[in-house]
């Protein structure tokens, strides 16, 4: 003999619970996505600032190298070879 147990289910209550659970899940997921987007934006801005700093340092280095090439004066000996022989004696 199978006993039949009737469970009264209010369809409006069940539908309301489904809608509420959907909204709660949606809000949790939205909060996670917003947090992820903020973190990505923060990391992107950090990367951009780091790249800008690297480019500035490279620009300064190139300017210094260019200046050192322009300012380089060839070394001219002050004494001739004859004078070197006389000094060595």
Beta strands, then each sheet from edge to edge (+ up, - down):
end
